[in-house]
Amino acid sequence: MAAKAQVKIGYEVSFKEPQAHYAEVQMNISGWAKDYVDVKMPVWTPGSYLIREFEKSVEEFSATAAGKPVKVEKVRKNIWRIFSNKAANIQVNYRVYAFEISVRTPFIDESHAFLSPTAIFMHPEGMIKSPSTVKIIPFKTWSKVSTGLAPVAGQSFTYTAPDFDILYDSPIEVGNQDVFEFMAAGVRHEVAMYGGGNYDKEKLKVDMAKIVEEATAVYGENPNKHYVFIVHNFLRGGGGLEHLNSTTLGASRNAYNTEAGYKGFLGLVAHEYHHLWNVKRLRPVALGPFDYDNENYTTNLWVAEGFTSYYENKFMHRAGFNDADKFVNDLAGGIATVLNTPGAKYQSAASSSYDAWIIGYRPNENSRNNSISYYNKGEVIGILMDLEIINATKGAKSLDDVMKAMYLQCKTLKRGYTDAEFKAMVEKVSGISFDSFWAKYVNGVVDPEYVKYFGYAGVDVSTENATPNKPVTGASGQLTNDGTISVTSIARNSAAWVGGLNVNDEIVSVDGVTVLDALATIKLRSAMLSLETLPLVANKKIGETLKLQVKRDGLAKEIVLTLKENPSVRLKATINQNATAAQKAVLAKWLGN
């Protein structure tokens, strides 16, 4: 331990060729004095459950020891061995190519650099708990750095991290971003806007603060003194990734002045900010300390992400952005999403969580048929669980109490929770058994009993067919330059599924009419379409047949489909004004009144 304490690790990141999408990284290790040192790059980034092989973007790796070039050998896909021959001072140099736009991967061009740390920084093996410093040398036309890392006093653009878990959890934005601040819940919040946009800074300061206050109110404390929102505004943008005291958001630069665009952005803020507690501190036991070399499996992403999606709706309502009618209908829409996803009947929430690494982040043409997102199913579980707790306690307790208690438990025990511990806390707060609930909704694939649960709160839910009396084929595709439809998806048990239509089949004609002639009377908004877009399909009756001429692997084939009723439903939620006193008490607690 004493030897480790003497080792110092520092980085300098510069940008010699940002227009070519490169970062230059210099890593300095002092006090090592061993025969060799292995330096490692993570293969994934926490919060995004996919092995991304960041090491593939590393180029020109070299090292010196005591100022002289030394032998370097790659001993594993993400590990470089430096034969330092007991030299105390080692310098490592490498370049990272960064040209993937997302909230979880680095991107560099002439206008800015977004550094996702797991894809930029390496660490000496066995030194994951060691502190380090990072100095950013902005490109000559850049002037700002935004990050949640603590600055080093008196040194410009220089930051420190107490360990690599913190460094890897602290994205860095470098450029000329528009920076503004607001105070909320006693915390200084910095917003770094890249890419321009029609946002109103003063309005955002007020509205983002409302979300912060509502989220903090659930947990009773805010664990940060400084929080950073890094916002990337693109022509079309979306997504977010949570960090310990920051987040990276993707947004559409010209959507802030529309109601849907603005509320969509605030909903994203609410979602990612809630992660400050849920998953970053109130976390499944498998998610920290992290193994950066391998997958980190957990069955509880339905809590980490699904509940966060649910709380996004709660915070948007409690902050005053959505009224009660929209709140209940948005949640009913979330339930409909699960009901209308065939895979929800085949994959449980726990399985969806565990298989995120191989299914969730690697969808294929059949994923909708055999799997369900832990975001979607977890949100539904959160809705039902909340209502069950409120009803069982006659409005005295809610899911908020479970989340706060679990946050404090993780804080006290200094570790994550197990599935059994989370269930035990739900039962402790509610005073009832959740064995059946867990069997049906967490580990099982039972359809949610939404009428029963919404009824606790005096909310009536009506169900109707998504397209009454209209036939569907269950096939979607893309219009090609040759005037055919290339099939991209087939819904389970649909007419197309039963009739033997395949993904990648090219539909040439329908009932003897070419695709282009069948589309002649309508104007497409997109090259992506379902077969029901064709009027001659939409005008048929349920039970009638459809003859398709297709090409499969260049060979002609005729396929006959017998049209079916649409299995998808729409839900509409209505608050019953004549609800009982008990129902009104549940509703009031649910709404946070």
C-alpha positions as CSV (number, residue, x, y, z in Angstrom):
1,M,0.0,0.0,0.0
2,A,2.8,2.4,0.8
3,A,4.4,1.7,-2.6
4,K,1.1,2.4,-4.3
5,A,0.7,5.6,-2.4
6,Q,4.0,6.9,-3.8
7,V,2.8,6.3,-7.4
8,K,1.5,9.4,-9.2
9,I,-0.6,9.3,-12.3
10,G,-1.3,12.3,-14.6
11,Y,-2.6,13.0,-18.0
12,E,-2.4,15.7,-20.6
13,V,-5.0,15.7,-23.4
14,S,-4.4,17.9,-26.5
15,F,-5.8,18.2,-30.0
16,K,-3.3,18.5,-32.8
17,E,-5.7,17.4,-35.5
18,P,-9.3,17.8,-34.2
19,Q,-10.6,18.1,-37.8
20,A,-9.4,14.5,-38.3
21,H,-11.1,13.5,-35.0
22,Y,-8.1,12.7,-32.9
23,A,-7.1,13.3,-29.3
24,E,-3.4,13.2,-28.2
25,V,-3.1,11.6,-24.8
26,Q,0.0,11.7,-22.7
27,M,0.0,9.6,-19.5
28,N,2.7,10.1,-16.9
29,I,3.4,7.5,-14.2
30,S,6.0,8.3,-11.5
31,G,7.2,6.3,-8.5
32,W,6.5,2.9,-10.2
33,A,10.0,1.3,-10.2
34,K,9.1,-2.3,-11.4
35,D,10.2,-4.4,-14.3
36,Y,7.0,-3.6,-16.3
37,V,3.7,-1.9,-16.0
38,D,0.4,-3.0,-17.7
39,V,-1.9,-0.2,-18.6
40,K,-5.6,-1.0,-19.3
41,M,-8.4,0.7,-21.2
42,P,-12.0,-0.1,-20.2
43,V,-14.0,-2.1,-22.8
44,W,-17.4,-0.6,-21.8
45,T,-18.8,2.5,-20.1
46,P,-21.1,2.3,-17.0
47,G,-24.7,3.0,-17.8
48,S,-24.4,1.6,-21.3
49,Y,-24.5,-2.2,-21.1
50,L,-22.6,-3.3,-24.2
51,I,-18.9,-4.3,-24.7
52,R,-17.8,-1.5,-27.0
53,E,-14.1,-2.4,-27.3
54,F,-12.8,1.2,-26.9
55,E,-9.3,0.0,-27.4
56,K,-10.0,-0.4,-31.1
57,S,-9.6,3.4,-31.5
58,V,-6.1,3.6,-30.0
59,E,-3.3,4.4,-32.4
60,E,0.5,5.0,-32.2
61,F,0.9,3.7,-28.7
62,S,4.5,4.2,-27.4
63,A,6.3,4.7,-24.1
64,T,9.5,6.0,-22.6
65,A,11.1,5.1,-19.2
66,A,13.6,7.5,-17.6
67,G,13.3,9.5,-20.9
68,K,14.3,6.6,-23.2
69,P,12.1,4.6,-25.5
70,V,11.2,1.1,-24.2
71,K,9.6,-2.0,-25.5
72,V,5.9,-2.2,-25.6
73,E,3.8,-5.4,-26.1
74,K,0.1,-5.8,-26.3
75,V,-0.8,-8.7,-24.0
76,R,-4.6,-8.6,-24.2
77,K,-7.1,-6.7,-26.4
78,N,-7.2,-3.8,-23.9
79,I,-3.9,-4.2,-22.1
80,W,-0.5,-2.8,-23.2
81,R,2.7,-4.0,-21.3
82,I,5.5,-1.4,-20.9
83,F,8.9,-2.9,-20.1
84,S,10.1,0.0,-17.9
85,N,13.0,-1.9,-16.3
86,K,12.5,-0.4,-12.8
87,A,12.5,3.2,-14.1
88,A,10.6,5.5,-11.7
89,N,9.3,7.7,-14.4
90,I,7.2,6.4,-17.3
91,Q,5.6,8.4,-20.1
92,V,3.0,6.8,-22.3
93,N,1.7,8.4,-25.5
94,Y,-1.1,7.4,-27.7
95,R,-3.8,8.8,-30.0
96,V,-7.5,8.1,-29.9
97,Y,-9.8,8.4,-32.9
98,A,-13.2,9.8,-31.9
99,F,-15.9,10.1,-34.4
100,E,-19.1,8.5,-33.1
101,I,-21.9,10.8,-32.0
102,S,-23.6,9.5,-28.9
103,V,-23.8,10.3,-25.2
104,R,-21.5,7.3,-24.4
105,T,-18.7,7.7,-27.0
106,P,-16.1,10.4,-27.6
107,F,-16.5,12.7,-30.6
108,I,-14.0,15.3,-31.8
109,D,-14.1,17.7,-34.7
110,E,-12.9,21.2,-35.4
111,S,-15.8,22.7,-33.3
112,H,-15.4,20.8,-30.1
113,A,-14.3,17.7,-28.3
114,F,-16.5,15.5,-26.2
115,L,-14.4,13.1,-24.1
116,S,-16.1,10.0,-22.7
117,P,-13.4,9.0,-20.2
118,T,-13.6,5.2,-20.5
119,A,-12.7,5.6,-24.2
120,I,-9.9,8.1,-23.6
121,F,-8.0,7.2,-20.4
122,M,-6.0,4.1,-19.4
123,H,-5.0,3.1,-15.9
124,P,-2.2,1.0,-14.5
125,E,-3.4,-2.5,-13.6
126,G,-4.1,-2.8,-9.9
127,M,-4.3,1.0,-9.4
128,I,-8.0,1.5,-10.0
129,K,-8.3,3.2,-6.6
130,S,-5.4,5.6,-7.2
131,P,-5.9,9.3,-7.7
132,S,-4.9,11.1,-10.9
133,T,-4.8,14.5,-12.5
134,V,-6.0,15.5,-15.9
135,K,-4.8,18.6,-17.8
136,I,-6.8,19.6,-20.9
137,I,-5.0,21.6,-23.5
138,P,-7.8,23.0,-25.7
139,F,-7.3,23.5,-29.4
140,K,-6.2,27.0,-30.3
141,T,-9.7,28.2,-31.2
142,W,-11.4,26.7,-28.1
143,S,-11.6,28.5,-24.7
144,K,-13.8,26.4,-22.3
145,V,-13.8,23.1,-20.5
146,S,-16.9,21.7,-18.7
147,T,-16.7,18.7,-16.4
148,G,-17.8,17.4,-13.0
149,L,-14.2,16.7,-12.1
150,A,-12.8,18.9,-9.3
151,P,-10.5,21.6,-10.5
152,V,-6.9,21.9,-9.3
153,A,-6.4,25.4,-7.7
154,G,-4.2,27.7,-9.6
155,Q,-3.9,25.5,-12.7
156,S,-6.0,26.3,-15.7
157,F,-8.0,23.4,-17.2
158,T,-6.5,20.9,-14.7
159,Y,-8.6,18.6,-12.7
160,T,-8.2,15.8,-10.1
161,A,-10.0,12.5,-9.5
162,P,-9.6,10.6,-6.2
163,D,-9.8,7.3,-8.1
164,F,-10.5,5.9,-11.6
165,D,-14.1,5.1,-10.8
166,I,-14.6,8.9,-10.5
167,L,-12.5,9.7,-13.5
168,Y,-14.3,7.2,-15.7
169,D,-17.6,8.7,-14.5
170,S,-16.8,12.3,-15.4
171,P,-17.3,13.3,-19.1
172,I,-15.4,16.3,-20.3
173,E,-16.7,18.9,-22.9
174,V,-14.0,21.1,-24.5
175,G,-14.7,23.9,-27.0
176,N,-16.7,27.1,-27.0
177,Q,-19.9,25.8,-25.4
178,D,-22.6,28.2,-24.1
179,V,-22.4,27.9,-20.3
180,F,-25.0,29.1,-17.8
181,E,-25.7,28.3,-14.2
182,F,-28.6,28.0,-11.7
183,M,-29.0,27.1,-8.0
184,A,-31.4,24.5,-6.9
185,A,-31.7,22.3,-3.8
186,G,-28.6,24.1,-2.5
187,V,-26.5,22.8,-5.4
188,R,-24.8,24.8,-8.1
189,H,-25.8,23.5,-11.5
190,E,-23.8,24.2,-14.7
191,V,-25.4,23.8,-18.1
192,A,-22.9,23.5,-21.1
193,M,-24.7,23.8,-24.4
194,Y,-22.9,22.7,-27.6
195,G,-24.4,23.1,-31.1
196,G,-26.5,26.2,-30.7
197,G,-30.3,26.1,-30.6
198,N,-33.4,28.1,-30.0
199,Y,-33.4,27.6,-26.2
200,D,-34.3,30.3,-23.7
201,K,-31.6,30.2,-21.0
202,E,-33.6,32.1,-18.4
203,K,-36.6,29.8,-18.9
204,L,-34.4,26.7,-18.7
205,K,-32.9,27.9,-15.4
206,V,-36.3,28.2,-13.8
207,D,-37.8,25.0,-15.2
208,M,-34.7,22.7,-14.7
209,A,-34.5,24.0,-11.1
210,K,-38.1,22.8,-10.5
211,I,-37.2,19.3,-11.6
212,V,-34.1,19.3,-9.4
213,E,-36.2,20.4,-6.4
214,E,-38.9,17.7,-7.0
215,A,-36.3,14.9,-7.3
216,T,-34.4,16.0,-4.2
217,A,-37.7,16.1,-2.2
218,V,-38.1,12.4,-2.7
219,Y,-34.8,11.5,-1.2
220,G,-34.5,14.3,1.4
221,E,-31.0,15.3,0.4
222,N,-28.9,16.1,-2.7
223,P,-25.5,14.4,-2.6
224,N,-23.7,17.0,-4.7
225,K,-22.4,20.5,-4.4
226,H,-21.8,20.9,-8.1
227,Y,-23.6,19.3,-11.0
228,V,-23.0,19.6,-14.7
229,F,-25.4,19.1,-17.7
230,I,-23.5,18.6,-20.9
231,V,-26.0,19.1,-23.7
232,H,-25.3,18.3,-27.3
233,N,-27.7,20.0,-29.6
234,F,-28.0,18.5,-33.1
235,L,-30.4,18.7,-36.0
236,R,-32.0,15.6,-34.5
237,G,-30.8,14.4,-31.2
238,G,-31.8,12.4,-28.2
239,G,-30.6,10.2,-25.4
240,G,-28.8,10.7,-22.1
241,L,-26.2,9.0,-19.9
242,E,-26.0,9.4,-16.2
243,H,-22.9,10.1,-14.1
244,L,-22.2,10.7,-10.4
245,N,-22.4,14.5,-10.6
246,S,-23.1,15.1,-14.2
247,T,-25.0,13.9,-17.3
248,T,-24.6,14.1,-21.0
249,L,-27.8,14.8,-23.0
250,G,-28.6,14.8,-26.7
251,A,-31.2,17.2,-27.9
252,S,-32.7,18.7,-31.1
253,R,-31.4,22.3,-31.4
254,N,-34.5,23.7,-33.0
255,A,-37.2,22.0,-30.9
256,Y,-37.0,24.1,-27.7
257,N,-39.7,26.5,-28.9
258,T,-42.3,23.7,-29.5
259,E,-44.3,22.3,-26.6
260,A,-43.5,18.7,-27.5
261,G,-39.8,19.5,-28.0
262,Y,-39.4,21.6,-24.8
263,K,-41.3,19.1,-22.6
264,G,-39.3,16.3,-24.2
265,F,-36.1,17.9,-23.2
266,L,-37.3,18.6,-19.6
267,G,-38.4,14.9,-19.4
268,L,-34.9,13.9,-20.4
269,V,-33.5,16.2,-17.7
270,A,-35.9,14.6,-15.2
271,H,-34.9,11.1,-16.2
272,E,-31.1,11.6,-16.1
273,Y,-31.2,13.7,-12.9
274,H,-33.1,11.0,-11.1
275,H,-30.2,8.7,-11.8
276,L,-28.2,10.8,-9.4
277,W,-29.8,8.7,-6.8
278,N,-31.3,5.7,-8.6
279,V,-28.4,3.6,-10.1
280,K,-25.5,5.9,-9.2
281,R,-26.0,5.6,-5.4
282,L,-29.2,3.5,-4.9
283,R,-27.8,0.7,-7.1
284,P,-27.9,-3.0,-7.8
285,V,-25.0,-4.7,-6.1
286,A,-23.5,-5.8,-9.4
287,L,-23.1,-2.2,-10.6
288,G,-20.1,-1.1,-8.6
289,P,-17.2,-1.5,-7.9
290,F,-17.1,-2.1,-11.7
291,D,-15.2,-4.7,-13.7
292,Y,-14.1,-2.6,-16.7
293,D,-12.8,-5.7,-18.5
294,N,-16.0,-7.7,-18.7
295,E,-19.8,-7.6,-18.6
296,N,-21.4,-6.7,-15.2
297,Y,-24.6,-8.7,-15.0
298,T,-27.7,-7.7,-12.9
299,T,-31.4,-8.6,-13.0
300,N,-32.3,-5.2,-11.6
301,L,-32.1,-2.8,-14.6
302,W,-35.9,-2.7,-14.5
303,V,-35.5,-0.7,-11.3
304,A,-32.4,1.3,-12.3
305,E,-33.9,2.4,-15.7
306,G,-37.6,1.4,-15.7
307,F,-38.4,3.1,-12.4
308,T,-36.4,6.1,-13.6
309,S,-38.7,6.3,-16.7
310,Y,-41.6,6.2,-14.3
311,Y,-40.2,8.9,-12.1
312,E,-39.6,11.1,-15.2
313,N,-43.4,11.2,-15.5
314,K,-43.9,11.9,-11.7
315,F,-41.4,14.7,-11.7
316,M,-42.9,16.3,-14.8
317,H,-46.3,16.3,-13.2
318,R,-45.1,17.4,-9.7
319,A,-43.1,20.2,-11.3
320,G,-46.2,21.5,-13.0
321,F,-45.4,20.7,-16.6
322,N,-48.1,18.0,-17.0
323,D,-51.6,18.0,-15.5
324,A,-53.2,15.0,-13.8
325,D,-55.0,13.9,-17.0
326,K,-51.8,13.8,-19.0
327,F,-50.0,12.1,-16.2
328,V,-52.4,9.1,-16.0
329,N,-52.7,8.9,-19.8
330,D,-48.9,9.0,-20.3
331,L,-48.7,6.1,-17.9
332,A,-51.5,4.2,-19.6
333,G,-49.6,4.7,-22.9
334,G,-46.5,3.1,-21.2
335,I,-48.7,0.1,-20.3
336,A,-50.0,-0.1,-23.9
337,T,-46.4,-0.2,-25.2
338,V,-45.8,-3.3,-23.2
339,L,-49.1,-4.9,-24.1
340,N,-48.4,-4.2,-27.8
341,T,-44.9,-5.6,-27.8
342,P,-45.0,-9.4,-28.6
343,G,-41.8,-10.0,-26.8
344,A,-43.3,-9.0,-23.5
345,K,-45.0,-12.3,-23.4
346,Y,-41.7,-14.2,-23.8
347,Q,-39.1,-12.2,-21.7
348,S,-39.4,-11.2,-18.1
349,A,-38.2,-7.9,-16.7
350,A,-35.4,-9.7,-14.7
351,S,-34.3,-11.5,-17.9
352,S,-34.4,-8.4,-19.9
353,S,-32.1,-6.8,-17.4
354,Y,-29.7,-9.6,-17.3
355,D,-29.6,-10.0,-21.1
356,A,-29.0,-6.3,-21.8
357,W,-25.5,-7.1,-22.9
358,I,-26.5,-9.5,-25.6
359,I,-30.0,-8.4,-26.6
360,G,-30.9,-5.0,-25.2
361,Y,-28.1,-3.1,-27.0
362,R,-27.9,-5.5,-29.9
363,P,-31.4,-5.7,-31.3
364,N,-32.1,-7.5,-34.6
365,E,-35.2,-7.9,-36.8
366,N,-36.8,-10.4,-34.4
367,S,-36.0,-8.6,-31.1
368,R,-39.5,-7.1,-30.8
369,N,-40.9,-10.6,-31.0
370,N,-38.8,-12.2,-28.3
371,S,-37.8,-9.5,-25.9
372,I,-39.0,-6.4,-24.1
373,S,-37.1,-3.3,-22.9
374,Y,-36.4,-3.2,-19.2
375,Y,-37.2,0.5,-19.6
376,N,-40.7,-0.2,-20.7
377,K,-41.4,-3.2,-18.5
378,G,-39.7,-1.6,-15.5
379,E,-41.8,1.6,-15.9
380,V,-45.0,-0.6,-15.8
381,I,-43.8,-2.5,-12.8
382,G,-43.1,0.9,-11.1
383,I,-46.6,2.1,-11.8
384,L,-48.3,-1.1,-10.5
385,M,-46.0,-1.3,-7.4
386,D,-46.6,2.3,-6.5
387,L,-50.3,1.9,-6.7
388,E,-50.2,-1.4,-4.7
389,I,-48.2,0.2,-1.9
390,I,-50.4,3.3,-1.7
391,N,-53.6,1.2,-1.7
392,A,-52.2,-1.2,0.9
393,T,-51.2,1.7,3.2
394,K,-54.4,3.7,2.6
395,G,-52.4,6.5,1.2
396,A,-49.8,6.7,3.9
397,K,-46.9,5.3,1.9
398,S,-45.8,5.1,-1.7
399,L,-42.9,3.9,-3.9
400,D,-41.2,7.2,-2.9
401,D,-40.7,5.8,0.6
402,V,-39.2,2.6,-0.8
403,M,-36.7,4.5,-3.0
404,K,-35.7,6.8,-0.1
405,A,-35.2,3.9,2.3
406,M,-33.2,1.9,-0.3
407,Y,-31.0,5.0,-1.0
408,L,-30.2,5.4,2.7
409,Q,-29.6,1.7,3.1
410,C,-27.1,1.7,0.2
411,K,-25.5,4.8,1.7
412,T,-25.2,3.2,5.2
413,L,-24.0,-0.2,4.0
414,K,-21.7,1.3,1.3
415,R,-22.8,-1.2,-1.3
416,G,-25.6,-2.0,-3.7
417,Y,-28.7,-3.9,-3.0
418,T,-29.8,-7.4,-4.0
419,D,-33.1,-8.3,-5.6
420,A,-34.2,-9.9,-2.4
421,E,-33.3,-6.8,-0.4
422,F,-35.3,-4.6,-2.7
423,K,-38.3,-6.9,-2.4
424,A,-37.9,-7.0,1.4
425,M,-38.0,-3.2,1.6
426,V,-41.1,-3.0,-0.6
427,E,-42.8,-5.5,1.7
428,K,-41.6,-3.6,4.8
429,V,-43.0,-0.3,3.5
430,S,-46.3,-1.7,2.2
431,G,-46.9,-4.2,5.0
432,I,-48.0,-6.9,2.6
433,S,-46.4,-9.8,0.7
434,F,-45.2,-9.1,-2.8
435,D,-44.5,-12.8,-3.7
436,S,-47.2,-13.0,-6.2
437,F,-46.4,-9.6,-7.7
438,W,-42.7,-10.6,-8.2
439,A,-43.7,-13.9,-9.7
440,K,-46.1,-12.3,-12.2
441,Y,-44.3,-9.1,-13.1
442,V,-40.6,-9.3,-12.3
443,N,-39.8,-12.9,-13.0
444,G,-42.9,-13.7,-15.1
445,V,-44.6,-12.5,-18.2
446,V,-48.1,-11.9,-17.1
447,D,-49.9,-9.0,-18.7
448,P,-50.3,-6.1,-16.3
449,E,-53.7,-5.9,-14.6
450,Y,-54.0,-2.2,-15.3
451,V,-57.7,-1.9,-14.8
452,K,-57.4,-3.2,-11.2
453,Y,-54.4,-1.1,-10.3
454,F,-55.7,2.2,-11.8
455,G,-59.0,1.4,-10.2
456,Y,-57.3,1.8,-6.8
457,A,-56.9,5.5,-7.6
458,G,-60.4,5.9,-9.1
459,V,-59.0,6.0,-12.6
460,D,-61.0,4.3,-15.3
461,V,-59.1,2.8,-18.2
462,S,-60.9,2.0,-21.5
463,T,-59.4,-0.3,-24.1
464,E,-60.0,-0.2,-27.8
465,N,-58.4,-1.7,-30.9
466,A,-55.6,0.5,-32.3
467,T,-57.2,0.3,-35.8
468,P,-60.8,-0.9,-35.4
469,N,-62.0,-3.1,-38.3
470,K,-58.8,-2.5,-40.2
471,P,-56.7,-5.5,-41.3
472,V,-53.0,-5.7,-40.7
473,T,-50.3,-7.7,-42.3
474,G,-47.7,-7.4,-39.5
475,A,-45.0,-6.6,-42.1
476,S,-43.0,-3.4,-42.4
477,G,-40.2,-2.4,-44.8
478,Q,-38.4,0.2,-46.8
479,L,-39.1,1.5,-50.3
480,T,-36.1,0.8,-52.5
481,N,-34.8,2.6,-55.5
482,D,-36.0,-0.3,-57.6
483,G,-39.6,0.4,-56.6
484,T,-39.9,-2.6,-54.3
485,I,-40.4,-2.9,-50.6
486,S,-37.6,-4.6,-48.8
487,V,-39.1,-6.2,-45.7
488,T,-37.4,-5.2,-42.4
489,S,-39.7,-6.6,-39.7
490,I,-42.3,-9.3,-39.2
491,A,-44.6,-9.3,-36.1
492,R,-45.0,-12.5,-34.3
493,N,-48.2,-14.4,-35.1
494,S,-49.2,-11.9,-37.7
495,A,-50.5,-12.6,-41.2
496,A,-47.0,-12.1,-42.6
497,W,-45.5,-14.4,-39.9
498,V,-48.0,-17.2,-40.5
499,G,-47.8,-16.8,-44.3
500,G,-44.1,-17.2,-44.4
501,L,-43.0,-13.7,-45.5
502,N,-39.4,-13.1,-44.5
503,V,-37.2,-10.2,-43.5
504,N,-35.1,-9.2,-46.6
505,D,-37.8,-10.4,-49.0
506,E,-38.4,-7.8,-51.7
507,I,-42.1,-7.2,-52.4
508,V,-42.5,-6.6,-56.1
509,S,-46.3,-6.5,-56.4
510,V,-49.5,-6.8,-54.3
511,D,-52.5,-8.5,-55.9
512,G,-50.9,-8.0,-59.3
513,V,-50.3,-4.3,-58.8
514,T,-46.7,-3.1,-58.7
515,V,-45.6,-1.4,-55.5
516,L,-45.1,2.0,-57.2
517,D,-48.6,1.8,-58.8
518,A,-50.1,0.9,-55.4
519,L,-48.5,4.0,-53.9
520,A,-49.4,6.3,-56.7
521,T,-52.2,8.0,-54.9
522,I,-50.4,8.8,-51.7
523,K,-47.5,10.9,-50.6
524,L,-45.0,9.1,-48.4
525,R,-43.4,11.0,-45.5
526,S,-40.6,8.4,-45.2
527,A,-39.2,5.5,-47.2
528,M,-40.1,3.3,-44.1
529,L,-43.6,2.0,-44.3
530,S,-46.0,-0.8,-43.3
531,L,-47.8,-2.8,-45.9
532,E,-51.1,-1.2,-44.7
533,T,-49.8,2.1,-46.1
534,L,-50.8,0.7,-49.5
535,P,-54.5,1.7,-50.1
536,L,-55.3,-1.6,-51.7
537,V,-54.2,-3.3,-48.5
538,A,-55.9,-0.9,-46.2
539,N,-59.2,-1.2,-48.1
540,K,-59.4,-4.9,-47.6
541,K,-61.4,-6.7,-44.9
542,I,-60.2,-8.8,-42.1
543,G,-60.0,-12.4,-43.3
544,E,-59.4,-11.5,-46.9
545,T,-56.3,-12.7,-48.7
546,L,-53.4,-10.8,-50.2
547,K,-51.1,-12.2,-53.0
548,L,-47.6,-10.9,-52.9
549,Q,-45.0,-11.4,-55.6
550,V,-41.6,-11.3,-53.9
551,K,-38.0,-11.9,-54.7
552,R,-36.0,-13.9,-52.2
553,D,-32.3,-14.2,-52.8
554,G,-33.0,-13.1,-56.4
555,L,-35.6,-15.9,-57.0
556,A,-39.3,-15.2,-57.6
557,K,-41.8,-16.4,-55.1
558,E,-45.6,-16.0,-54.5
559,I,-46.8,-15.6,-50.9
560,V,-50.5,-15.5,-49.8
561,L,-51.4,-13.7,-46.6
562,T,-54.7,-14.0,-44.8
563,L,-55.3,-10.6,-43.2
564,K,-55.8,-10.4,-39.5
565,E,-57.2,-8.0,-36.9
566,N,-54.7,-5.7,-35.4
567,P,-53.6,-7.2,-32.0
568,S,-52.5,-3.8,-30.7
569,V,-54.6,-1.7,-28.4
570,R,-55.0,1.9,-27.2
571,L,-55.7,2.7,-23.6
572,K,-57.4,5.8,-22.4
573,A,-57.4,6.8,-18.7
574,T,-60.1,9.0,-17.2
575,I,-60.1,10.2,-13.6
576,N,-63.5,9.4,-12.1
577,Q,-64.9,12.4,-10.5
578,N,-67.3,10.2,-8.4
579,A,-64.5,8.1,-7.0
580,T,-64.8,6.9,-3.4
581,A,-62.9,8.7,-0.6
582,A,-60.5,5.8,-0.4
583,Q,-59.8,6.1,-4.1
584,K,-59.3,9.8,-3.9
585,A,-56.8,9.3,-1.1
586,V,-54.8,6.9,-3.3
587,L,-55.0,9.3,-6.3
588,A,-53.8,12.3,-4.2
589,K,-50.8,10.3,-2.9
590,W,-50.0,9.0,-6.4
591,L,-50.1,12.5,-7.8
592,G,-47.9,13.8,-5.0
593,N,-50.6,16.2,-3.7
